[in-house]
Amino acid sequence: MVTLCPEVNYISTYQVKNKMADGSTRKTRSVIFFDLPWEDIIFPHIFNTLSLTQISSCRRVCKTFKDLCDSFFKTCKVLDCFEAKDRLTSKAFDFITLENTSLQRLILKDCKNFVREESLIKVLKRNSKLISLYLSGLSCLTNLILFTIGEHCKNLRAISLSECRWVSSDGVVNLSLCCTDLEFIDLTGCWEVTDYCITSLASFCNKLDYISLNGCYSISDNGLRAISRSCPKLVFLGLKGCWRITDDAIRSIGEYCVALEALEVNDCRDVTEASLARLRLKGVEIDVQKPGRRGVPFLPLHNMRLADPAFPHMPVVNLNI
């Protein structure tokens, strides 16, 4: 990873010497860091490897660096605010995003200290090319965000709404109708999510390969059947704590979602090994341990040899006869 070291003078100049035919040297013009092409070299190969905090530090070096950073904020395609979530302010966020219309990936995970719904709506309206949006842990928003996304960010492929209690069934339905290219959705802890909106999501977003419904207590077998029949590319499915789910729905998932690689069903009280066994045989990773392998490893009968601990010198009897 490239970082800017404070001990290095990045704006100092140096002379380029060209050797002449007569053996003498001639000094050409001075070359400085800012002579590098900004959009072709500095932005993609240097600034894209720096955190938001590091770029902000560069901005305070001098006026030219300030202009460089401001130009980067206007054209950057990825904005990750998570690392600076405890230092960034609402005013700073508004300034960074004010003139940017090129964002493709916006990460605001746990940035509830400075994100305001009015500001975020303006950002979404300006950036119709947005592909990935991470809003996990933002409890200060409302469903107006989902309707704005549906209207202005139709190319969205990934959205994380983990622990966003404000997410409603109607908001998810609108999202599914407008953003049909969705491949990734995280609805962990969204308590108001129901079978109705999940059915709509599965029906209109057939490209989904990652769905997390952990902690969505209203989800039942009906919603799972819709997913199994409409999402053949599904690779990951999270159902932790969905206690309405039964073995019937898991069997349906196993039958139709042939690309499934990981399944989370911990704390699903009606999901048993009767439906999970076939998935294990297919190589699906499951977060529930197989019965009989807790604590002491399970040993086949032909390897068992029993002895009475009270008589350690007694010969061991082999029961495999």
Secondary structure, DSSP 8 states (H G I E B T S, - for coil): -----TTS-TT--B--EEE-TTS-EEE---B-GGGS-IIIIIHHHTGGGS-HHHHHHHHTT-HHHHHHHHHHHHH-SEEE-STTTTT--HHHHHHHHTT----SEEE-TT-TTT--HHHHHHHHHH-TT--EEE-TT-TT--THHHHHHHHH-TT--EEE-TT-TT--HHHHHHHHHH-TT--EEE-TT-TT--HHHHHHHHHH-TT--EEE-TT-TT--HHHHHHHHHH-TT--EEE-TT-TT-BHHHHHHHHHH-TT--EEE-TT-TB--HHHHHHHHHTT-EESS--TT-SSS----GGG--B--TT-TTS--B----
